[in-house]
Every structure is written in structure tokens, then in C-alpha cells.
Amino acid sequence: MDALKVKVVKYPDRKFLVLRWVDPETGRQRTQSAKTTRHRDAERKAGKLEADLAAGKLDSTTRITWSEFKDRYENQFLVDQADNTCNIVATVFSKLDAAFPALDKLRDLNQRKLAHFQETLRSEKLIIETIKAYLRHVKSFLGWAVRQKYLAAVPHVEMPKRKKGGRMAKGRAICLEEFERMLSATLPVVTDVGRRRKSDKLTAEEKRPTAEELTVAESWRFLLRGLWLSGLRLGEAVALSWEVDAPLSIRMGGKYPQLRIMAEGQKANRDELLPLSPEFCEFLEAVTESDRHGRVFRPMARDGSTAPMGSDWAGTVISRIGKAAGVRVADCKRLGEEHTKYASAHDLRRSFATRWVSKVWPATLQKLMRHKSIQTTLDYYAEVQSEAVGDELRRLEVPAKRKSNTSGNSGHSEATGAKEESRETPCFHDSF
């Protein structure tokens, strides 16, 4: 019991009084600021701290194991979080376990180990944005540990910084021709047809796709078309359901189909009923009544399984389709090496936004894109507006050059033609 005695001491180099005791497990002296200069207040805090130590409320700051902490974090904190958050944290935990298989106590996850963890993530050739996302979750669960008094303080986490002038492979909107190439490239990517076509030992008949393989490919094309027409995030698409009690569902009873999102199904954390683009409504209405059950999109595995598929794996397959189709969306450097990014699911979402950005008001596009902040939508408007203005200036440049090099009726005719073309071209500013 003497080991749990908390004393109030005064250090000459400290402004506040200090609470000092001996850790019952390690035998090491520990201190904590009383955050007061009054001896009576410090004694009161020392008594409370001593009581907490005796009751075992604070011994977890040194004794809680890494395994116990993960279980408590999952059962007490993650239970109320979105599925995507839970999946990312599970990934972070698994990577920490792989990096430190002998990690015993939570307190052992110190600054040096976190620096080594970041080095491990870089060795996996993860992009800097992914590494930052993982480290943000590390800081988040360590902060929760401090609030629960499992740790005395959060170890410093050095966030990675992009080199000056470094480029991020953000991708771009793809055109219809590129999208159709992706549809054509789907079959050999999602089935064994691609492997069989490379074999010299198989006959032409053996290389042909089976009926089952055609069905698998069509399930992926259905998902690609849905992403192209809806602007849904991939995570939203794979979770989208016909069932009314699902977190994300399609409401078909009204004048037009609508997207129904419960609070746990989106970033905004609130229930919403949102409009869908007319082309996506037609896409949904074309689905027969008998097929309007369960998940809307059911991309199939090679063996024909329709079991729910995670967005990570679905995204990997779509990126492979983009690569097979040769749809390059960005060239950049990754870890100092040249890297080519091919079309992904998010580039289909960008394509949707680009098609609608000049047709609707920003507030409408915000609802179609489900941006939490209107500023995100306006930033995208500004980017497309800059490109649209550049295109308009180049259209006007050609008639102006022609006019300076001609005379008489021909110059007047060309100038008039340029004005007529300008009137026929939708003005981007009118969309506001």
C-alpha cells in the first residue's frame, strides 16, 4: 500500500506543485503536475489520485496490454462509428501487428516505434495520402487511450510531408470513348478468359468465354455503368440496396427514384433523401421488379459467387480494368520513381461531375455529389470553369486570326460564323 502513496512535492524549477508516487508494477517513480500552487488543492488532488490508484482505475496506464486495448477500442469506441472507419482501423491494427509482432503493452507504442511504423508503410510503396490517413487514425486511438487514462500522454506522431514540387496522382475525368474501352476490357480481367487467350496450347473454342464467365463480366459492367451514371462513391455503390431498412437504399415509390441515406451510411452523419440524375433513374427503372431485392450492385467473383464484396477489392479490380483498357489518367512520381495512374472508380465519379457541372447550379451539384461542404463543390466548379474559359478563348482565337489575314466579305462571313458558333455553345457562366 505504501507504493500507492501519492506525495505533494515542490520542485524549484517548476511553477506548479507536483504529485509523486511509485509505480506498483515497474517500481519507477512517476510524477504528475498538480496544476496549482496552493498546497491544500494539491493535497486534495493527491488524495483523489491515490484513491484511483488503489481502486485500480489508473493502473491500466501501465498494465493494459496491446491486445486488451484493441478489444476495448473496438467494443467501446468503434461500435458507433461508420463501417468505413472500422475497416480502416482494422487495417491499421493489422499493419501495426505485422510491424511489431512482439508488442505487449500499449505504452510500448512510443515515438520511436511510430517512426519505424511510418518507415514500414513507405516500404510498402503506399502513397503519402494513405500513410497520412493511417497515422491520423493512430493519433485518434492514442488520444482516446489518454482520455480513458490508459496512457499518460500521446506520443509524438511525425506526419509525412510531400516534397516541394511533388505531384499527386489525382486522376481526371474520362471521356465516353475511354469508358467504353473499360467496358470492353472487363471480360478478360474479371474471368480466366485473359489467361486462356495467352495460351498456345488451347484451341480457339477453349479460349471462348463460357456462359458463366459472360455473366460474371456483365455483373462488373453493370457496376461500371452504375458508377458512370450515378456519381456514387465506390463504397456507397457496393453498399447500395433495394431494401428500405439498409443504410443506403433506393426509394422507388415517389415520382422519381431517390437515394435514401441513413446517418451511419454517409460522412454527413444525418438521414437524407437525395435526388438522382435522370440517366441513373432510367438505369434503375430498367431493372425488373423481380431483381429489386438485396444489393443493387452484385459484382461476382471468378467462381460466380455473389457474396458481398468489399470496396477495397472492388476498387482494385476496377483499376485493373482501367489499366487493361489503357486509360491513363495521371503521370507522377511515387517514392521517387515514375508512376502511371490508370482509371479508377473515383475517376468515374469525376466524369459524372464534369458532365453535370455546366448543367446545374452549384447547390444542385452538391446534392448530386453528396458533398458535405458547398465549398468542395465550388472548388470543383472553379476548376472546370477555368478549363471552360480556356477552351472558349481558343475557339475565339482562330476566327480572329482568320479575320486579320482576309478582307472584304470573307472576313465578315467568318466573323459572323464565329458569333453564331458562340451562341450555339452553352455558356458556362449561365449555369450559376
C-alpha positions in Angstrom: 0.0 0.0 0.0 3.0 2.3 0.6 3.7 2.0 -3.1 0.4 3.7 -3.8 1.1 6.7 -1.5 0.9 10.0 -3.5 3.1 12.8 -2.2 2.9 16.5 -2.9 6.4 18.0 -3.7 7.8 21.3 -4.8 10.5 21.4 -7.5 12.5 24.7 -7.7 12.3 24.8 -11.5 8.6 24.2 -11.7 5.8 26.7 -11.2 3.2 24.2 -10.0 3.3 21.6 -7.3 4.0 18.1 -8.3 2.2 14.8 -7.4 4.8 12.0 -7.0 4.3 8.2 -6.4 6.0 4.9 -7.2 4.5 2.8 -10.0 3.5 -0.5 -8.3 4.4 -2.6 -11.3 7.6 -1.1 -12.5 8.9 0.3 -9.2 9.8 3.5 -11.1 8.9 7.0 -9.7 6.2 8.8 -11.6 5.1 12.4 -11.4 2.2 14.5 -12.5 1.6 18.2 -12.3 -0.9 19.3 -9.8 -1.6 22.4 -11.9 -1.8 24.5 -8.8 0.5 26.4 -6.5 -1.8 26.0 -3.5 -0.7 23.2 -1.2 -4.3 22.4 0.0 -5.6 22.0 -3.6 -2.6 19.8 -4.4 -3.3 17.6 -1.4 -6.9 17.2 -2.5 -5.8 16.1 -5.9 -3.2 13.8 -4.4 -5.9 12.1 -2.4 -8.1 11.6 -5.4 -5.2 10.2 -7.4 -4.3 7.9 -4.6 -7.9 6.6 -4.4 -8.0 6.0 -8.1 -4.7 4.1 -8.0 -5.9 2.0 -5.1 -9.2 1.2 -6.9 -7.3 0.2 -10.0 -8.7 2.9 -12.2 -5.3 4.2 -13.3 -3.1 1.1 -13.2 -4.1 0.5 -16.8 -1.8 3.3 -17.8 1.0 0.9 -17.4 -0.6 -2.5 -17.3 -3.1 -2.6 -20.2 -1.9 -4.9 -23.0 -1.9 -4.0 -26.7 -4.4 -6.9 -27.3 -6.7 -5.7 -24.5 -6.6 -2.1 -25.7 -7.6 -3.1 -29.3 -10.6 -5.1 -27.9 -11.7 -2.2 -25.7 -11.3 0.4 -28.5 -13.4 -1.8 -30.9 -16.1 -2.5 -28.4 -16.3 0.9 -26.7 -15.5 3.4 -29.5 -15.7 1.8 -32.9 -19.1 0.3 -32.2 -20.7 3.7 -33.0 -18.5 4.6 -36.0 -19.1 4.2 -39.7 -18.2 0.9 -41.4 -15.5 2.6 -43.4 -13.9 3.9 -40.3 -13.9 0.4 -38.7 -12.4 -1.1 -41.8 -9.5 1.4 -41.9 -8.8 1.0 -38.2 -8.8 -2.8 -38.6 -6.2 -2.3 -41.4 -4.1 -0.1 -39.2 -4.2 -2.6 -36.3 -3.1 -5.4 -38.6 -0.2 -3.4 -40.0 0.9 -2.5 -36.5 0.8 -6.2 -35.5 2.8 -7.1 -38.6 5.4 -4.4 -37.9 5.7 -5.2 -34.2 4.7 -8.9 -33.6 6.2 -8.8 -30.1 4.3 -5.6 -29.0 3.0 -6.4 -25.5 1.9 -3.2 -23.7 0.1 -0.2 -25.2 2.7 2.0 -23.5 5.4 0.3 -25.7 3.9 2.0 -28.7 6.2 5.0 -28.3 7.5 7.7 -30.7 10.4 5.6 -32.0 8.1 2.7 -32.9 5.7 5.1 -34.6 8.5 6.5 -36.7 9.5 2.9 -37.6 5.9 2.2 -38.5 5.8 5.1 -40.9 9.1 3.8 -42.5 7.4 0.4 -42.9 4.4 1.9 -44.6 6.7 3.7 -47.0 8.5 0.4 -47.8 5.1 -1.0 -48.9 5.1 1.8 -51.5 1.9 3.3 -50.2 1.1 6.8 -51.4 1.7 9.7 -48.9 -2.1 10.3 -48.6 -2.7 6.7 -47.5 0.1 6.9 -44.9 -1.3 10.2 -43.6 -4.8 8.6 -43.2 -3.3 5.6 -41.3 -1.3 7.9 -39.0 -4.4 10.1 -38.3 -6.2 7.0 -37.0 -3.2 6.1 -34.9 -3.3 9.6 -33.3 -7.0 9.2 -32.9 -6.9 5.9 -30.9 -4.0 7.1 -28.9 -5.9 10.2 -28.0 -8.8 8.0 -26.9 -6.4 6.0 -24.8 -5.3 9.2 -23.0 -8.9 10.2 -22.4 -9.6 6.8 -20.9 -6.4 7.1 -18.8 -4.8 4.1 -20.5 -1.8 6.4 -21.4 -0.4 9.5 -19.7 0.2 11.3 -23.0 0.0 10.8 -26.7 3.4 10.0 -28.2 4.5 12.5 -30.9 3.5 11.3 -34.4 5.5 12.9 -37.2 3.2 13.3 -40.1 4.9 12.9 -43.5 5.2 15.9 -45.8 5.2 16.0 -49.6 8.4 17.2 -51.2 8.2 20.7 -52.6 7.0 20.4 -56.2 5.8 16.9 -55.7 2.8 15.9 -57.7 -0.1 13.8 -56.6 -1.8 11.4 -58.9 -5.3 12.7 -58.6 -6.6 11.3 -61.8 -9.1 13.1 -64.1 -12.5 12.7 -65.7 -12.5 10.2 -68.5 -14.5 10.6 -71.8 -17.2 8.3 -73.2 -14.8 6.6 -75.6 -12.4 5.7 -72.7 -15.3 4.4 -70.6 -16.4 2.2 -73.5 -12.9 0.8 -73.7 -13.1 -0.1 -70.0 -16.4 -2.0 -70.7 -14.7 -3.9 -73.5 -11.7 -4.7 -71.3 -13.8 -6.1 -68.4 -14.2 -9.7 -69.5 -10.5 -10.8 -69.6 -9.8 -9.0 -66.3 -12.6 -10.5 -64.2 -12.5 -14.0 -65.6 -9.9 -16.6 -66.8 -10.5 -15.7 -70.4 -7.5 -13.3 -70.4 -5.2 -16.1 -69.2 -6.6 -18.6 -71.7 -6.2 -16.2 -74.6 -2.4 -16.1 -73.9 -2.0 -19.9 -74.0 -0.7 -21.5 -77.2 -1.9 -24.9 -76.1 -5.6 -24.2 -76.2 -7.9 -24.2 -79.2 -10.0 -21.3 -80.3 -13.1 -23.0 -78.9 -11.4 -23.4 -75.5 -10.5 -19.8 -75.4 -14.0 -18.6 -75.8 -15.8 -17.4 -72.7 -18.4 -19.6 -71.1 -21.9 -18.5 -70.3 -20.9 -18.3 -66.6 -17.9 -16.1 -67.4 -20.1 -13.8 -69.5 -22.4 -13.4 -66.5 -19.5 -12.5 -64.3 -18.3 -9.9 -66.7 -21.8 -8.4 -67.1 -22.1 -8.1 -63.3 -18.9 -5.9 -63.3 -20.1 -3.9 -66.4 -23.3 -3.2 -64.5 -21.3 -1.8 -61.6 -19.2 0.3 -64.0 -22.3 1.7 -65.7 -23.9 2.5 -62.4 -20.8 4.4 -61.2 -20.6 6.3 -64.6 -24.3 7.3 -64.4 -24.7 8.0 -60.7 -21.5 9.7 -59.4 -21.6 7.4 -56.4 -18.5 6.7 -54.4 -17.4 3.1 -54.7 -18.1 2.4 -51.0 -21.6 3.8 -51.5 -22.2 1.7 -54.6 -21.2 -1.7 -53.2 -23.4 -1.0 -50.1 -26.4 0.4 -52.1 -29.5 -1.8 -51.5 -33.1 -2.1 -52.7 -34.1 -2.8 -49.1 -35.7 0.2 -47.3 -34.0 -0.6 -44.0 -30.5 -0.6 -45.4 -28.1 2.2 -44.6 -28.1 3.2 -48.3 -31.1 2.3 -50.3 -33.1 3.2 -53.4 -36.5 4.7 -52.8 -38.7 3.8 -55.8 -42.1 4.8 -54.6 -42.1 8.5 -55.5 -42.3 10.4 -58.7 -38.6 9.6 -59.4 -36.2 7.2 -57.8 -34.3 8.8 -54.9 -31.3 7.9 -52.8 -32.1 7.3 -49.1 -29.1 7.5 -46.8 -29.3 6.8 -43.1 -26.9 8.7 -40.8 -24.5 5.8 -40.5 -24.2 5.5 -44.2 -22.5 8.8 -45.1 -19.9 11.3 -44.0 -22.5 14.0 -43.0 -23.9 11.6 -40.3 -27.5 12.5 -40.9 -30.5 10.9 -42.6 -31.2 12.3 -46.0 -33.3 11.7 -49.1 -31.4 12.9 -52.2 -32.2 13.2 -55.9 -30.6 11.1 -58.5 -29.6 12.1 -62.1 -32.3 11.3 -64.7 -29.9 8.9 -66.6 -29.3 6.9 -63.4 -33.0 6.9 -62.7 -33.6 5.3 -66.1 -30.9 2.8 -65.4 -32.6 1.8 -62.1 -36.1 1.7 -63.6 -34.8 -0.7 -66.3 -34.1 -3.3 -63.5 -37.0 -5.8 -63.4 -39.2 -5.9 -60.3 -38.1 -9.5 -59.6 -34.5 -8.3 -59.3 -35.2 -5.4 -57.0 -34.0 -7.1 -53.8 -30.8 -7.2 -51.8 -27.9 -5.2 -53.1 -28.3 -3.2 -56.3 -24.8 -4.0 -57.5 -23.5 -7.6 -57.1 -20.1 -7.9 -58.8 -19.3 -11.6 -59.0 -16.1 -13.4 -58.1 -14.4 -15.6 -60.8 -16.2 -18.7 -59.4 -19.6 -17.0 -59.8 -20.0 -16.1 -56.1 -22.2 -13.1 -55.4 -21.1 -12.7 -51.7 -20.8 -9.1 -50.6 -17.5 -7.6 -51.8 -15.5 -5.0 -50.0 -14.9 -1.7 -51.7 -11.1 -2.1 -51.5 -11.1 -5.3 -53.6 -13.8 -3.9 -56.0 -11.6 -0.8 -56.4 -8.6 -2.9 -57.2 -10.5 -4.8 -59.9 -11.8 -1.6 -61.5 -8.2 -0.2 -61.5 -7.1 -3.4 -63.3 -9.8 -2.9 -65.8 -8.7 0.7 -66.4 -5.1 -0.5 -66.9 -6.2 -3.2 -69.3 -8.1 -0.6 -71.3 -5.1 1.6 -71.4 -6.9 4.6 -69.9 -4.1 6.7 -68.3 -5.3 9.5 -66.0 -2.1 10.8 -64.4 1.6 10.6 -64.6 3.6 11.3 -61.5 6.4 10.2 -59.2 5.8 7.7 -56.4 8.6 7.2 -53.9 11.0 8.9 -56.4 10.0 6.6 -59.3 7.9 7.4 -62.3 4.3 6.2 -61.9 1.4 6.0 -64.2 -2.1 6.0 -62.7 -4.9 4.3 -64.7 -8.6 5.0 -64.5 -10.2 4.0 -61.2 -13.7 4.1 -59.7 -13.2 7.6 -58.4 -12.4 8.8 -62.0 -15.8 7.6 -63.0 -17.2 9.9 -60.2 -15.1 12.8 -61.6 -16.6 12.1 -65.0 -20.1 12.3 -63.7 -19.3 15.7 -62.0 -17.7 17.0 -65.2 -20.8 16.1 -67.3 -23.2 17.9 -64.8 -21.0 20.8 -63.7 -22.2 23.0 -66.6 -25.8 22.0 -66.5 -26.9 22.6 -62.9 -26.5 25.1 -60.1 -23.7 24.5 -57.5 -26.2 23.7 -54.8 -27.8 21.0 -57.1 -24.4 19.5 -57.9 -23.6 19.4 -54.2 -26.7 17.2 -53.7 -25.9 15.0 -56.7 -22.3 14.6 -55.5 -23.3 14.5 -51.8 -20.5 16.9 -50.8 -20.7 17.8 -47.1 -19.5 21.3 -47.8 -20.6 23.6 -50.6 -17.0 24.8 -50.8 -15.9 21.4 -52.1 -18.4 21.8 -54.9 -17.4 25.4 -55.6 -13.8 24.4 -55.8 -14.7 21.8 -58.5 -16.8 24.5 -60.3 -13.8 26.8 -60.3 -11.5 24.2 -61.7 -13.9 23.3 -64.6 -14.7 26.9 -65.1 -11.0 27.7 -65.7 -10.8 24.9 -68.3 -14.0 26.0 -70.0 -12.8 29.7 -70.2 -9.6 28.4 -71.7 -11.5 26.4 -74.4 -13.6 29.4 -75.2 -10.6 31.7 -75.6 -9.1 29.2 -78.0 -12.3 29.0 -80.0 -12.3 32.8 -80.4 -8.6 32.9 -81.3 -9.0 31.1 -84.6 -11.6 33.4 -86.2 -9.6 36.4 -85.0 -6.5 35.2 -86.9 -8.6 34.4 -90.0 -10.1 37.9 -89.9 -6.7 39.6 -89.8 -5.5 37.6 -92.8 -8.5 38.1 -95.0 -10.5 41.1 -96.3 -13.9 42.0 -97.7 -16.9 39.7 -97.5 -14.9 36.6 -96.5 -13.7 38.2 -93.2 -17.2 39.4 -92.4 -18.6 36.0 -93.1 -16.1 34.2 -90.9 -16.6 36.6 -88.0 -20.4 36.1 -88.3 -19.9 32.4 -88.3 -17.8 32.7 -85.1 -20.6 34.6 -83.4 -23.2 32.0 -84.4 -21.0 29.2 -83.1 -20.5 31.1 -79.8 -24.3 31.5 -79.4 -24.8 27.7 -80.0 -22.2 26.8 -77.4 -23.7 26.7 -73.9 -22.1 29.4 -71.7 -20.6 28.0 -68.5 -21.5 31.1 -66.6 -25.2 30.6 -67.3 -25.1 27.5 -65.1 -24.7 29.7 -62.0 
